[in-house]
Amino acid sequence: MPRHPEQESPPALTLERVAAIARKETLEKGGLTPTVIVVADKGVVTMPVIDLPATPTSRLEWMFAAGHALASDGSFASIRQVFFVSEAWMSVARDGKRPPIQPSKDPERIEVLTIAQLDVVSQTSELLIYEMVRNFQGQVTRLVERGNSRAEQHEVGNPLLSSFLAGFVAGNRARLN
């Protein structure tokens, strides 16, 4: 997994800053590579996810392994924030009810850009969702905000980011024992 420390003693990134970069890349390139961004004690690490596993369980396992690998090399002792930026399918509720099928199989699904953040220090998670609007040639022409959620981690969390953090903690324990 590629890791790119970008700076020493990094300031906290904001969800808005990460979202602005993701929106710009999506509009300029027509999409983006799913990416994990980690703000750790000694730097910022970006981890492009070239082959994101297809199933939810496999994605959780991948995130755990990525967190474990980051901790195992000993470059970082702690994490302050983790972000995950990706494209996804989203089903839209009809008559106040969620469709009974997975978004990828929903004929009325929409394509979205998601930016998720887990702030380890404040124990909060946040998610921004933008609908990707394409023209007839398939080019992304605009992004429309579809959702913004902020919650205490113990109430509403992000399973992928929680799995990454759990892997990091397990990797640190294994390295120190």
CORFENZI-V58952 format. One record per residue. N is the residue number from 1. RES is the residue in three letters. D_FIRST is the distance of its C-alpha to the first C-alpha in Angstrom with 1 decimal. Layout:
((N	RES	D_FIRST) (N	RES	D_FIRST))
This chain:
((1	MET	0.0) (2	PRO	3.8) (3	ARG	6.4) (4	HIS	9.9) (5	PRO	12.8) (6	GLU	15.6) (7	GLN	18.7) (8	GLU	20.4) (9	SER	22.2) (10	PRO	21.2) (11	PRO	23.8) (12	ALA	23.1) (13	LEU	22.0) (14	THR	24.3) (15	LEU	23.6) (16	GLU	26.0) (17	ARG	24.2) (18	VAL	20.8) (19	ALA	23.0) (20	ALA	24.8) (21	ILE	21.8) (22	ALA	20.5) (23	ARG	24.1) (24	LYS	24.6) (25	GLU	21.5) (26	THR	22.6) (27	LEU	26.2) (28	GLU	25.4) (29	LYS	23.0) (30	GLY	24.2) (31	GLY	21.0) (32	LEU	17.5) (33	THR	13.9) (34	PRO	13.1) (35	THR	11.4) (36	VAL	11.0) (37	ILE	12.7) (38	VAL	13.4) (39	VAL	16.6) (40	ALA	16.7) (41	ASP	19.5) (42	LYS	18.5) (43	GLY	16.6) (44	VAL	14.8) (45	VAL	11.1) (46	THR	10.0) (47	MET	6.9) (48	PRO	8.0) (49	VAL	8.2) (50	ILE	9.3) (51	ASP	10.9) (52	LEU	12.2) (53	PRO	14.2) (54	ALA	18.0) (55	THR	19.6) (56	PRO	19.8) (57	THR	19.3) (58	SER	16.2) (59	ARG	14.7) (60	LEU	15.8) (61	GLU	14.3) (62	TRP	10.8) (63	MET	11.3) (64	PHE	12.8) (65	ALA	10.0) (66	ALA	7.5) (67	GLY	10.5) (68	HIS	11.3) (69	ALA	8.3) (70	LEU	8.9) (71	ALA	12.5) (72	SER	12.5) (73	ASP	11.8) (74	GLY	14.9) (75	SER	14.3) (76	PHE	15.5) (77	ALA	18.4) (78	SER	18.8) (79	ILE	17.6) (80	ARG	20.2) (81	GLN	18.8) (82	VAL	16.1) (83	PHE	16.3) (84	PHE	15.2) (85	VAL	16.4) (86	SER	17.1) (87	GLU	19.9) (88	ALA	21.9) (89	TRP	25.3) (90	MET	27.9) (91	SER	31.3) (92	VAL	34.2) (93	ALA	36.8) (94	ARG	40.2) (95	ASP	43.3) (96	GLY	41.2) (97	LYS	39.5) (98	ARG	36.0) (99	PRO	35.9) (100	PRO	35.7) (101	ILE	32.9) (102	GLN	29.2) (103	PRO	28.5) (104	SER	27.0) (105	LYS	30.4) (106	ASP	32.6) (107	PRO	34.6) (108	GLU	35.1) (109	ARG	31.5) (110	ILE	30.1) (111	GLU	26.9) (112	VAL	25.4) (113	LEU	22.8) (114	THR	21.7) (115	ILE	20.6) (116	ALA	20.3) (117	GLN	20.4) (118	LEU	20.7) (119	ASP	22.6) (120	VAL	22.4) (121	VAL	25.4) (122	SER	27.8) (123	GLN	26.5) (124	THR	26.6) (125	SER	24.6) (126	GLU	25.3) (127	LEU	24.6) (128	LEU	25.7) (129	ILE	26.3) (130	TYR	27.5) (131	GLU	29.1) (132	MET	28.0) (133	VAL	31.4) (134	ARG	31.4) (135	ASN	34.4) (136	PHE	36.0) (137	GLN	33.8) (138	GLY	30.6) (139	GLN	29.6) (140	VAL	28.6) (141	THR	31.7) (142	ARG	31.4) (143	LEU	29.6) (144	VAL	31.9) (145	GLU	31.1) (146	ARG	31.5) (147	GLY	30.6) (148	ASN	29.9) (149	SER	29.7) (150	ARG	29.6) (151	ALA	30.1) (152	GLU	30.0) (153	GLN	27.0) (154	HIS	29.4) (155	GLU	31.2) (156	VAL	28.5) (157	GLY	24.8) (158	ASN	21.7) (159	PRO	20.4) (160	LEU	16.8) (161	LEU	16.7) (162	SER	18.8) (163	SER	16.5) (164	PHE	13.6) (165	LEU	16.2) (166	ALA	17.6) (167	GLY	14.3) (168	PHE	14.2) (169	VAL	17.9) (170	ALA	17.6) (171	GLY	15.0) (172	ASN	17.3) (173	ARG	20.3) (174	ALA	19.0) (175	ARG	18.2) (176	LEU	21.6) (177	ASN	23.6))
